[in-house]
Amino acid sequence: MKHKTSLILTALISITALGAPASSAQSIGTRWNTPSRFTPAQASDLLYRQADGQSVSAADLFEAEKYLRSDGTTSLAGNVVRDALTKLLSKRVASFMVPVRVRSLPPVLQWLESTNYGTSVRLRGESVQVATLNADPNLAAVVLYHQTIFKDWKLCGSSPCFTIVTGAVRSQIGYQLSVPLLSTTPGEARTSELILATGLIGSVYMQTFPSNDSSSHVGIACDPIPSQTIFPPEPATSAPVMTFLHTANRTEGGRNNQALCGFFSLRTTTSSRFTYLNGNALSVAPATASRSAVKNNPLDFQLFQ
């Protein structure tokens, strides 16, 4: 009888061990390479809540950031970050005095690479996004939202936790926004307060300014003020544009760059263009993260649609 009872207990212990969650014994690298336990919509909501300053657990954020990786064959990152920005801006304009239409555009550039160090996984990447705000009949604003990730994930006990890595992801960057000149009056947009509708505090980390730029005062319609405002050469082309340029020394993990430019504009078929620069060249995803990166640099769009 005792022998039979011992066999039963041994079997029960074996069954219990087989049924135990495997994740408790998985390394952080193995966990990173498993599919997210969230749907794309859930991941987007978590990333929105984090950007909005709401409480998000490290374990949930770890699962949401799996959708941002671009070193695999496929990626849903473009839809995930686009939806997150729409939610963020929609909340900010909800209390504005007039209805504001939010239109998040496809990411200008989105990539995320991972390096497995055994006891930790290092993530490095960025999402550069643009959205338009429209308040009828002729008020428009362009929002830049640049999120940089540079962090090490590891296990704290049995749960993922992270630390921000000190150092630059990019150096000598530029955000260049070109809009139709003849239909645009930045000063009137500034007084309309549409530029303040989002509640976003414009910040371009370690922004740099040229030594001589007599035209920079025109950029008062942007928050922060651009490094440079560029007018078309004379004589004007058939579709002249005015360009605002924000430049910065570097980007760092966990520090978002934001800029907002408002315009009083007549509707026009002339496209606006946003370009993300690295020095004097277009910013691109590194080769290690380019496989499924989102690449729309430069991005052409309409102020109204």
C-alpha positions in Angstrom: 0.0 0.0 0.0 2.8 2.4 0.9 4.5 1.6 -2.4 1.4 2.3 -4.3 0.9 5.6 -2.5 4.5 6.6 -3.3 4.0 5.9 -7.0 0.8 8.1 -7.0 2.6 11.0 -5.3 5.5 10.7 -7.8 3.1 10.8 -10.7 1.3 13.9 -9.2 4.6 15.7 -8.7 5.6 14.9 -12.3 2.3 16.1 -13.7 2.5 19.3 -11.6 6.0 20.0 -12.9 4.9 19.5 -16.5 2.0 21.9 -16.0 4.0 24.7 -14.4 4.5 27.9 -16.5 7.7 27.6 -18.5 8.2 31.4 -18.4 9.4 31.3 -14.8 12.5 29.5 -15.9 13.0 31.3 -19.2 15.8 33.8 -19.7 15.1 37.4 -20.6 16.3 36.7 -24.2 14.0 33.8 -24.6 11.1 35.8 -23.3 11.9 38.6 -25.8 11.8 36.2 -28.7 8.4 34.8 -27.8 5.2 36.3 -29.2 3.6 39.1 -27.2 0.8 38.1 -24.9 -1.0 41.2 -26.1 -2.9 42.0 -29.3 -1.7 44.9 -31.4 -4.6 47.0 -30.1 -3.7 46.3 -26.5 0.0 47.0 -27.1 -1.0 50.4 -28.7 -3.1 51.3 -25.7 -0.2 50.5 -23.3 2.2 52.6 -25.3 -0.3 55.4 -25.4 -0.7 55.2 -21.6 3.0 55.3 -21.1 3.4 58.4 -23.3 0.5 60.0 -21.4 2.3 59.6 -18.1 0.0 56.9 -16.8 1.1 54.0 -14.8 2.2 51.0 -16.9 4.0 48.0 -15.3 7.4 47.0 -16.6 6.1 43.5 -17.5 3.3 44.9 -19.6 5.6 47.4 -21.3 8.1 44.6 -22.1 5.3 42.8 -24.0 4.1 45.9 -25.8 7.6 46.8 -27.0 7.8 43.5 -28.8 5.6 45.0 -31.5 8.2 47.7 -32.2 11.1 45.4 -33.2 12.2 45.6 -36.8 14.9 43.0 -36.9 12.5 40.2 -37.9 10.6 39.4 -41.1 7.4 41.2 -40.3 6.4 44.1 -38.1 3.1 45.7 -37.0 4.9 48.6 -35.5 3.6 51.2 -38.0 0.0 50.6 -37.1 0.7 50.3 -33.3 2.6 53.6 -32.9 0.3 55.4 -35.2 -2.7 54.4 -33.2 -0.9 55.3 -29.9 -0.2 58.8 -31.2 -3.8 59.3 -32.3 -5.0 58.4 -28.8 -2.5 60.7 -27.2 -3.4 63.7 -29.3 -7.1 63.0 -29.2 -7.0 63.2 -25.5 -5.1 66.5 -25.5 -7.5 68.3 -27.9 -10.7 66.9 -26.3 -11.2 70.0 -24.2 -10.3 72.5 -26.9 -13.0 75.2 -27.6 -13.6 74.0 -31.2 -13.6 70.5 -32.7 -10.1 69.5 -33.8 -9.5 66.6 -36.2 -6.5 64.5 -35.5 -4.8 62.7 -38.3 -1.7 60.6 -37.5 0.4 59.9 -40.6 2.4 56.7 -41.3 5.7 56.9 -39.3 8.5 58.8 -41.0 10.9 56.2 -39.6 10.5 53.4 -37.0 13.0 50.8 -36.1 14.0 48.8 -33.0 17.0 46.4 -32.7 17.8 44.0 -29.9 21.0 42.5 -28.7 21.0 39.5 -26.4 23.7 39.5 -23.7 22.5 36.4 -21.9 21.4 38.0 -18.7 20.1 41.1 -20.4 18.6 42.3 -23.7 19.5 45.7 -25.0 17.0 47.6 -27.1 17.9 50.5 -29.3 15.6 52.3 -31.7 13.3 55.2 -32.5 9.9 56.2 -33.8 9.7 59.5 -35.7 6.1 60.4 -36.2 4.1 63.3 -37.7 0.4 64.2 -37.2 -1.8 67.0 -38.4 -4.5 68.9 -36.5 -7.3 70.6 -38.4 -9.8 73.1 -37.0 -12.3 74.3 -39.7 -12.2 76.2 -41.8 -8.5 76.9 -42.3 -6.5 76.3 -39.2 -3.9 73.6 -39.2 -1.0 72.4 -37.1 1.7 69.8 -37.6 3.0 67.8 -34.6 6.3 66.1 -34.5 6.6 63.2 -32.0 10.0 61.5 -31.7 10.4 58.7 -29.2 13.8 57.1 -28.6 14.4 53.8 -26.9 17.8 52.8 -25.5 17.4 50.4 -22.5 18.6 47.1 -21.0 15.9 44.6 -20.0 16.7 42.0 -17.4 14.9 39.8 -14.9 14.3 41.2 -11.4 13.2 38.0 -9.7 10.8 36.5 -12.2 9.6 39.7 -13.8 11.2 41.9 -16.5 12.7 45.2 -15.4 14.8 47.8 -17.3 17.4 50.5 -16.9 17.9 53.4 -19.4 21.3 53.3 -21.2 23.3 56.5 -21.0 24.4 57.6 -24.4 23.2 59.0 -27.7 21.1 57.1 -30.2 21.6 59.8 -32.8 23.9 62.8 -33.1 23.5 66.0 -35.1 19.9 65.5 -36.2 17.4 67.7 -37.9 13.6 67.9 -38.4 12.7 69.8 -41.5 9.1 70.8 -42.2 8.3 72.5 -45.6 4.8 74.0 -46.1 3.2 76.0 -49.0 4.2 79.6 -48.6 1.4 81.4 -50.4 -1.3 79.8 -48.3 0.4 79.9 -44.9 0.4 82.6 -42.3 2.2 81.3 -39.1 1.5 84.4 -37.1 -2.2 84.2 -37.4 -2.1 80.5 -36.4 -0.2 81.4 -33.3 -2.9 83.9 -32.2 -5.6 81.3 -32.9 -4.2 79.1 -30.1 -4.6 76.0 -32.1 -0.9 75.5 -31.6 -1.6 75.1 -27.9 -4.4 72.7 -28.3 -2.4 69.5 -27.7 -1.0 70.5 -24.4 2.3 69.1 -25.5 5.4 71.0 -24.3 7.7 71.4 -27.3 11.2 70.1 -26.6 14.0 69.3 -28.9 16.9 68.1 -26.8 20.0 70.2 -26.8 18.6 72.3 -29.7 21.2 74.3 -31.7 20.8 77.6 -33.5 22.9 79.1 -36.4 25.0 82.2 -35.5 23.1 84.4 -37.9 19.5 83.8 -38.8 17.5 87.0 -39.2 14.4 85.0 -40.2 14.1 82.9 -37.1 11.4 85.3 -35.7 9.0 83.9 -38.3 9.2 80.6 -36.4 7.2 82.0 -33.4 4.4 79.8 -34.7 6.5 76.8 -33.7 7.1 75.5 -30.2 10.0 75.4 -29.7 11.3 78.1 -32.0 13.0 76.6 -35.0 16.8 76.7 -35.4 16.2 78.3 -38.8 13.4 79.5 -41.1 14.2 79.2 -44.8 12.4 81.2 -47.4 12.3 80.2 -51.1 14.8 81.9 -53.4 13.8 84.8 -55.7 12.2 84.6 -58.1 9.7 82.3 -56.5 9.0 78.9 -58.0 5.5 77.9 -59.2 4.9 76.3 -55.8 7.1 78.1 -53.2 7.4 76.7 -49.8 8.6 77.9 -46.4 10.8 75.6 -44.4 11.2 75.3 -40.6 14.3 73.5 -39.4 14.8 72.2 -35.8 18.3 70.9 -35.1 19.6 69.1 -32.1 23.0 67.8 -30.9 21.7 64.4 -29.9 18.9 62.1 -28.9 18.9 59.9 -25.9 16.8 56.9 -24.7 13.7 57.8 -22.7 13.8 61.5 -23.8 11.2 62.4 -26.3 11.5 65.2 -28.8 8.4 67.1 -29.6 7.6 70.1 -31.8 4.4 71.8 -32.8 4.0 74.3 -35.7 0.6 76.0 -36.4 -0.6 77.7 -39.5 -3.5 79.8 -40.8 -3.8 78.2 -44.2 -6.0 78.2 -47.3 -6.7 74.8 -48.7 -4.2 73.9 -51.4 -3.2 70.9 -53.4 0.5 71.6 -52.8 1.9 69.0 -50.5 3.9 69.7 -47.3 6.9 67.6 -46.6 8.6 66.4 -43.4 12.3 65.2 -43.5 14.2 63.6 -40.7 17.9 64.4 -41.1 21.1 62.9 -39.7 23.7 65.6 -40.4 23.1 66.6 -44.1 21.8 63.2 -45.1 18.5 61.4 -44.7 18.2 59.4 -41.4 17.9 55.7 -42.1 17.5 52.6 -40.0 20.8 50.7 -39.2 21.3 47.5 -41.3 20.7 45.4 -38.2 17.2 46.8 -37.7 16.3 47.5 -41.3 14.6 44.2 -42.3 11.1 45.3 -41.3 11.6 48.9 -40.4 9.0 51.5 -41.4 10.6 53.9 -43.9 8.7 57.0 -45.2 11.5 59.5 -45.1 10.9 62.1 -46.4 7.1 62.1 -45.9 4.8 64.1 -48.2 1.3 65.0 -46.9 -1.5 67.5 -47.1 -2.2 70.0 -44.3 -5.9 69.4 -44.8 -7.5 66.2 -45.9 
